[in-house]
Amino acid sequence: MIKRLTACFVLLLSPFIAGSHIGSPGVSFEGKAGAYDVMVQINPPDVIPGTASVDIYTSASGITSIWAKPEYWFAGDEGTPEADQMVQVVGEPGHYRGMIWLMDAGTSGIEIEVNGNAERGKVLVPVMAVSTRQKTMDPSLGWMLLALCGLLVILMVTIISACVSDGLVKPNEQGNPNINRKRWVGAAISAVLLLTILWSGKSWWDNWAEDYKRFMYKSFKATTTVAREGNQNKLIFSIDTTRLQNLTFTRNISYIIPDHGKLMHMFIVREGSMDVFAHLHPQRTDSVTFVSPLPPLPGGKYLVFADITRLSGFAETIPDTFEISEPATPTAFVSTDSAHVGVDDTYFFTNPVSQSTQSLQADVAIMVCGKPGIRTPLSDGSTITWEYDPSKPLVSNTLYSLKFSLLDENGNPAVLQPYLGMAGHAVIMKSDGSVYIHLHPVGSYSIASQQTMLTRFENEVGPFNFEKQPKSRVFMDSVDRVVARLEAMTEEERNSVLMVNMNHQQFDPNHPDHSIVSFPYSFPSPGQYRIWIQMKRNGKILNSAFDAVVE
């Protein structure tokens, strides 16, 4: 037990990033595979087994081949197949594409191997491989197949009845009532036999389909309430686990792990107008209940997105809504209890998304290093610029590196501090609430998955053994102690732990006069989106918002 808990502590102290999303299943990555700079976009299938499309972009020279293969966290080394070669897209230098079969559900990954003159570089991009829907057959095709099935049954009955009757009549021999009786008996027996086979096949298929439904991924449900405690409102987020009928270990809420020192990252957005945004970190009061001080938000209906990461590295978002009936006057958010992590919580007011295609006070006529950009002032006098030409439309299902440049109040490159172990955070939402994703400079995937999978494969282990894991209460208590230890650290000490092996390059070689943070992302569908950017400078969390129309 001590060895298992020690392994858990090592895992818990790693810098986790939740790859959580709603309506945005693609996984993006921007970084290095060895010495090669690459951007990767993986679109997992919505049915497992199924094929994932893999697009790899690189500007590196001397590349001879790129390979990709799936890796399964639960299966270990025994479930790793051979790699497939990616094919260079005609007319698009540096763009490679391929299809990879994902045969197992759960925390998986695509290992990208880049071979070139410099070296052989590898990187593992985690993918949450789950069945999210059950495909249906076109009704016209179903009726056509049913008609063909009926024809085949009639032909088979006719053939069998002829074999046991007319087929036994000798040449030149006349038929008799006994032959006719055999014909009808043969037809009846064969019909019953064939119908029994068909019914057994249907029963097997129905049972398989029900089993598929049982294991099909379904998001947790939650209930969000607001309660008054003293002179401040408390947000209570209760997760409903009573409907969980499968994967009782891997989806057990007791087995969640800290993501950058927080068990839960919660994002709150006012529905419709999207003019109020909050990033909170509720504290766990029991295995399914999380509580956080609520900032003085104005009245309205709010969308809630709670990101969690489980022991297996599987990251997911739990959505809900709640309402504030009484409007509140915006004031500084101060936690009433120093034991809470209010210092890392933040909220932000801006213009309604329906009033303009750009954020409040955004300057659309800015040039950054000779390129157009959209600049917005920040609360401390500094400015943030999205290096994007609004005259060129954004296109859905296209991988972009969303670059944001920061200058201080004197026009010099702003010096950023880590915010929760990262150079920056981004949240992207579609105006109708159908798309939500929490991004980081490395991409939209979970480093928790990446690190646990790499550890498993480095040790050459086999399938995951559930029976050897700590009991839920033991594991939960251990996690709580780890979180408490992290909270007791100074911010500098905590960042030194959370940022181990993390590359946060704030200065782009092509932009020597700017502090740059970029986020790789592919908008999944056309529509109007809002992008919230969060960074930290001089001990203050800075919020900004940009709007984008995707064609």
Summary of the structure (lengths in Angstrom):
residues: 551
radius of gyration: 28.9
end to end distance: 54.4
largest distance: 111.9
contacts: 1751
relative contact order: 0.15
helix: 23%
strand: 38%
